[in-house]
Amino acid sequence: MFKALVVEKDEEGKTSAAVQELSLDQLPDGDVTVAVEYSTVNYKDGLCIGPGGGLVRNYPHVPGIDMAGTVEASDDPRYKAGDKVVLTGWRVGEAYWGGYTQKARVKADWLVPLPASLDTRQAMAVGTAGFTAMLAVMALEDHGIKDAPVLVTGAAGGVGSVATAILANLGHQVAAVTGRPETADYLRSLGATQIVPREEINAITRRPLEAEAWGGCVDAVGGEMLARVLGQMKYGASVSAVGLAGGAGMPASVIPFLLRGVNLLGIDSVMQPYDNRVRAWDRIAKDLPMDKLEAMIQPATLSDLPELGSGILQGQVKGRVVVDVNA
């Protein structure tokens, strides 16, 4: 028997989440059985745990969109018992049982070997949010970061925190956007050289072009904020867009793209090719300073998750919540 956070829906459509004991024969089909050690809390997890179930496809359901642990059994020659692995994406925790469990059974194609210099706790301090942040930084690099500060919106959240730390470690000046003044010291500790109040971005006019200010941008918010920063990008600069917290709409003009050559790069962490996932995790191990990573961590247990799921939807979670599923 093992413990997992299980979300169930009653006949009236109401959902509830509670820690339950399950057996191995209740796990879904898969090639590899993993003894999970850590998972994290992401915005999607909050939607899955919360009332109505959000993104959940079927019940009962185990949320958690990522996990790290040790292979316990494998039908795939690429993995053997004792291997350390990490899983992000592939709709685990949404359409398929996820990481809020002490045991998981998944498809081998979804896994990536954990870099030797990272342990499972560090891997989940990075998690899907940090993996997405690295993909965003890699995309900016592929298109060339211009000689100006790089803007990071939603900087106190999971993606923003890791993006700030990576960019600063790579030698870039980072302008961190936040709506919470109390996070300023935290963001500076990650390497931000400039704190930009969210109100300052929201006050940017709706004119299609403003003075060139940013050499690149990792946007973890989307919506109105994304539209407003496009007109401030330097000529030929790029924006890696990763978030929808501000909405899927973008009331923007085409002029920044036509007259200033701005590149809008959509980042999807879910179905990345295997080689790109390995490359991203290798870069994380190399370019994310571990002392900065430790500063982002908030520890949690399975029993904490219902409250944390609600908190992340209300913007109350700072940094990376690392869930020790065995605590």
URJOHU-V184581 format. One record per residue. N is the residue number from 1. RES is the residue in one small letter. SS is DSSP state (a for helix, b for strand, c for the rest). OMEGA is omega in whole degrees, 0 to 359 (none if undefined). Layout:
n=N res=RES ss=SS omega=OMEGA
n=N res=RES ss=SS omega=OMEGA
This chain:
n=1 res=m ss=c omega=178
n=2 res=f ss=b omega=183
n=3 res=k ss=b omega=176
n=4 res=a ss=b omega=171
n=5 res=l ss=b omega=184
n=6 res=v ss=b omega=176
n=7 res=v ss=b omega=180
n=8 res=e ss=b omega=179
n=9 res=k ss=b omega=180
n=10 res=d ss=c omega=184
n=11 res=e ss=c omega=179
n=12 res=e ss=c omega=178
n=13 res=g ss=c omega=179
n=14 res=k ss=c omega=180
n=15 res=t ss=b omega=176
n=16 res=s ss=b omega=181
n=17 res=a ss=b omega=180
n=18 res=a ss=b omega=176
n=19 res=v ss=b omega=180
n=20 res=q ss=b omega=172
n=21 res=e ss=b omega=181
n=22 res=l ss=b omega=176
n=23 res=s ss=c omega=183
n=24 res=l ss=a omega=182
n=25 res=d ss=a omega=176
n=26 res=q ss=a omega=180
n=27 res=l ss=c omega=177
n=28 res=p ss=c omega=179
n=29 res=d ss=c omega=177
n=30 res=g ss=c omega=183
n=31 res=d ss=c omega=189
n=32 res=v ss=b omega=174
n=33 res=t ss=b omega=184
n=34 res=v ss=b omega=168
n=35 res=a ss=b omega=186
n=36 res=v ss=b omega=178
n=37 res=e ss=b omega=182
n=38 res=y ss=b omega=170
n=39 res=s ss=b omega=181
n=40 res=t ss=b omega=175
n=41 res=v ss=c omega=179
n=42 res=n ss=c omega=181
n=43 res=y ss=a omega=179
n=44 res=k ss=a omega=178
n=45 res=d ss=a omega=177
n=46 res=g ss=a omega=178
n=47 res=l ss=a omega=182
n=48 res=c ss=a omega=181
n=49 res=i ss=a omega=189
n=50 res=g ss=c omega=181
n=51 res=p ss=c omega=179
n=52 res=g ss=c omega=174
n=53 res=g ss=c omega=175
n=54 res=g ss=c omega=189
n=55 res=l ss=c omega=186
n=56 res=v ss=c omega=182
n=57 res=r ss=c omega=184
n=58 res=n ss=c omega=182
n=59 res=y ss=c omega=355
n=60 res=p ss=c omega=187
n=61 res=h ss=b omega=173
n=62 res=v ss=c omega=180
n=63 res=p ss=c omega=179
n=64 res=g ss=c omega=190
n=65 res=i ss=c omega=174
n=66 res=d ss=b omega=180
n=67 res=m ss=b omega=172
n=68 res=a ss=b omega=182
n=69 res=g ss=b omega=186
n=70 res=t ss=b omega=178
n=71 res=v ss=b omega=179
n=72 res=e ss=b omega=178
n=73 res=a ss=b omega=183
n=74 res=s ss=b omega=172
n=75 res=d ss=c omega=183
n=76 res=d ss=c omega=184
n=77 res=p ss=c omega=180
n=78 res=r ss=c omega=184
n=79 res=y ss=c omega=178
n=80 res=k ss=c omega=180
n=81 res=a ss=c omega=180
n=82 res=g ss=c omega=178
n=83 res=d ss=c omega=174
n=84 res=k ss=b omega=185
n=85 res=v ss=b omega=176
n=86 res=v ss=b omega=180
n=87 res=l ss=b omega=171
n=88 res=t ss=b omega=175
n=89 res=g ss=c omega=178
n=90 res=w ss=c omega=176
n=91 res=r ss=c omega=171
n=92 res=v ss=b omega=184
n=93 res=g ss=c omega=177
n=94 res=e ss=c omega=179
n=95 res=a ss=c omega=186
n=96 res=y ss=b omega=181
n=97 res=w ss=c omega=188
n=98 res=g ss=c omega=195
n=99 res=g ss=c omega=181
n=100 res=y ss=c omega=186
n=101 res=t ss=b omega=178
n=102 res=q ss=c omega=176
n=103 res=k ss=b omega=177
n=104 res=a ss=b omega=174
n=105 res=r ss=b omega=189
n=106 res=v ss=b omega=175
n=107 res=k ss=c omega=182
n=108 res=a ss=a omega=181
n=109 res=d ss=a omega=182
n=110 res=w ss=a omega=186
n=111 res=l ss=b omega=171
n=112 res=v ss=b omega=175
n=113 res=p ss=b omega=180
n=114 res=l ss=c omega=176
n=115 res=p ss=c omega=187
n=116 res=a ss=c omega=183
n=117 res=s ss=c omega=178
n=118 res=l ss=c omega=170
n=119 res=d ss=c omega=187
n=120 res=t ss=a omega=178
n=121 res=r ss=a omega=178
n=122 res=q ss=a omega=180
n=123 res=a ss=a omega=180
n=124 res=m ss=a omega=168
n=125 res=a ss=a omega=172
n=126 res=v ss=a omega=175
n=127 res=g ss=a omega=179
n=128 res=t ss=a omega=180
n=129 res=a ss=a omega=180
n=130 res=g ss=a omega=175
n=131 res=f ss=a omega=177
n=132 res=t ss=a omega=178
n=133 res=a ss=a omega=179
n=134 res=m ss=a omega=175
n=135 res=l ss=a omega=180
n=136 res=a ss=a omega=179
n=137 res=v ss=a omega=179
n=138 res=m ss=a omega=179
n=139 res=a ss=a omega=176
n=140 res=l ss=a omega=180
n=141 res=e ss=a omega=181
n=142 res=d ss=a omega=181
n=143 res=h ss=a omega=176
n=144 res=g ss=c omega=177
n=145 res=i ss=c omega=185
n=146 res=k ss=c omega=184
n=147 res=d ss=c omega=178
n=148 res=a ss=c omega=178
n=149 res=p ss=c omega=176
n=150 res=v ss=b omega=181
n=151 res=l ss=b omega=173
n=152 res=v ss=b omega=178
n=153 res=t ss=b omega=185
n=154 res=g ss=c omega=193
n=155 res=a ss=c omega=182
n=156 res=a ss=c omega=179
n=157 res=g ss=c omega=185
n=158 res=g ss=a omega=179
n=159 res=v ss=a omega=183
n=160 res=g ss=a omega=180
n=161 res=s ss=a omega=182
n=162 res=v ss=a omega=178
n=163 res=a ss=a omega=178
n=164 res=t ss=a omega=181
n=165 res=a ss=a omega=181
n=166 res=i ss=a omega=183
n=167 res=l ss=a omega=179
n=168 res=a ss=a omega=180
n=169 res=n ss=a omega=178
n=170 res=l ss=c omega=175
n=171 res=g ss=c omega=180
n=172 res=h ss=c omega=168
n=173 res=q ss=c omega=184
n=174 res=v ss=b omega=173
n=175 res=a ss=b omega=187
n=176 res=a ss=b omega=180
n=177 res=v ss=b omega=178
n=178 res=t ss=b omega=175
n=179 res=g ss=c omega=182
n=180 res=r ss=c omega=183
n=181 res=p ss=a omega=182
n=182 res=e ss=a omega=179
n=183 res=t ss=a omega=185
n=184 res=a ss=a omega=180
n=185 res=d ss=a omega=177
n=186 res=y ss=a omega=182
n=187 res=l ss=a omega=176
n=188 res=r ss=a omega=179
n=189 res=s ss=a omega=177
n=190 res=l ss=c omega=178
n=191 res=g ss=c omega=178
n=192 res=a ss=c omega=179
n=193 res=t ss=c omega=182
n=194 res=q ss=b omega=175
n=195 res=i ss=b omega=182
n=196 res=v ss=b omega=177
n=197 res=p ss=b omega=180
n=198 res=r ss=a omega=180
n=199 res=e ss=a omega=180
n=200 res=e ss=a omega=177
n=201 res=i ss=a omega=180
n=202 res=n ss=a omega=181
n=203 res=a ss=c omega=177
n=204 res=i ss=c omega=182
n=205 res=t ss=c omega=178
n=206 res=r ss=c omega=175
n=207 res=r ss=c omega=185
n=208 res=p ss=c omega=179
n=209 res=l ss=c omega=173
n=210 res=e ss=c omega=176
n=211 res=a ss=c omega=180
n=212 res=e ss=c omega=186
n=213 res=a ss=c omega=192
n=214 res=w ss=b omega=180
n=215 res=g ss=c omega=179
n=216 res=g ss=b omega=180
n=217 res=c ss=b omega=165
n=218 res=v ss=b omega=183
n=219 res=d ss=b omega=180
n=220 res=a ss=c omega=185
n=221 res=v ss=c omega=182
n=222 res=g ss=c omega=176
n=223 res=g ss=a omega=184
n=224 res=e ss=a omega=182
n=225 res=m ss=a omega=178
n=226 res=l ss=a omega=180
n=227 res=a ss=a omega=185
n=228 res=r ss=a omega=182
n=229 res=v ss=a omega=183
n=230 res=l ss=a omega=182
n=231 res=g ss=c omega=179
n=232 res=q ss=c omega=182
n=233 res=m ss=b omega=175
n=234 res=k ss=c omega=182
n=235 res=y ss=c omega=178
n=236 res=g ss=c omega=180
n=237 res=a ss=c omega=184
n=238 res=s ss=b omega=174
n=239 res=v ss=b omega=172
n=240 res=s ss=b omega=183
n=241 res=a ss=b omega=186
n=242 res=v ss=c omega=190
n=243 res=g ss=c omega=179
n=244 res=l ss=c omega=181
n=245 res=a ss=c omega=179
n=246 res=g ss=c omega=178
n=247 res=g ss=c omega=182
n=248 res=a ss=c omega=179
n=249 res=g ss=c omega=178
n=250 res=m ss=c omega=184
n=251 res=p ss=c omega=186
n=252 res=a ss=c omega=175
n=253 res=s ss=c omega=175
n=254 res=v ss=c omega=187
n=255 res=i ss=a omega=177
n=256 res=p ss=a omega=180
n=257 res=f ss=a omega=184
n=258 res=l ss=a omega=188
n=259 res=l ss=a omega=181
n=260 res=r ss=c omega=175
n=261 res=g ss=c omega=180
n=262 res=v ss=c omega=177
n=263 res=n ss=b omega=175
n=264 res=l ss=b omega=187
n=265 res=l ss=b omega=178
n=266 res=g ss=b omega=183
n=267 res=i ss=c omega=178
n=268 res=d ss=c omega=183
n=269 res=s ss=c omega=191
n=270 res=v ss=c omega=187
n=271 res=m ss=c omega=175
n=272 res=q ss=c omega=175
n=273 res=p ss=c omega=184
n=274 res=y ss=a omega=182
n=275 res=d ss=a omega=180
n=276 res=n ss=a omega=177
n=277 res=r ss=a omega=178
n=278 res=v ss=a omega=179
n=279 res=r ss=a omega=181
n=280 res=a ss=a omega=180
n=281 res=w ss=a omega=175
n=282 res=d ss=a omega=177
n=283 res=r ss=a omega=177
n=284 res=i ss=a omega=180
n=285 res=a ss=a omega=184
n=286 res=k ss=a omega=194
n=287 res=d ss=a omega=177
n=288 res=l ss=c omega=182
n=289 res=p ss=c omega=186
n=290 res=m ss=a omega=178
n=291 res=d ss=a omega=176
n=292 res=k ss=a omega=179
n=293 res=l ss=a omega=180
n=294 res=e ss=a omega=181
n=295 res=a ss=a omega=183
n=296 res=m ss=a omega=194
n=297 res=i ss=b omega=166
n=298 res=q ss=b omega=182
n=299 res=p ss=b omega=179
n=300 res=a ss=b omega=176
n=301 res=t ss=c omega=179
n=302 res=l ss=a omega=183
n=303 res=s ss=a omega=178
n=304 res=d ss=a omega=194
n=305 res=l ss=a omega=179
n=306 res=p ss=a omega=179
n=307 res=e ss=a omega=180
n=308 res=l ss=a omega=177
n=309 res=g ss=a omega=177
n=310 res=s ss=a omega=182
n=311 res=g ss=a omega=183
n=312 res=i ss=a omega=177
n=313 res=l ss=a omega=180
n=314 res=q ss=c omega=178
n=315 res=g ss=c omega=184
n=316 res=q ss=c omega=184
n=317 res=v ss=c omega=179
n=318 res=k ss=c omega=175
n=319 res=g ss=c omega=187
n=320 res=r ss=b omega=176
n=321 res=v ss=b omega=182
n=322 res=v ss=b omega=185
n=323 res=v ss=b omega=172
n=324 res=d ss=b omega=188
n=325 res=v ss=c omega=181
n=326 res=n ss=c omega=182
n=327 res=a ss=c omega=none
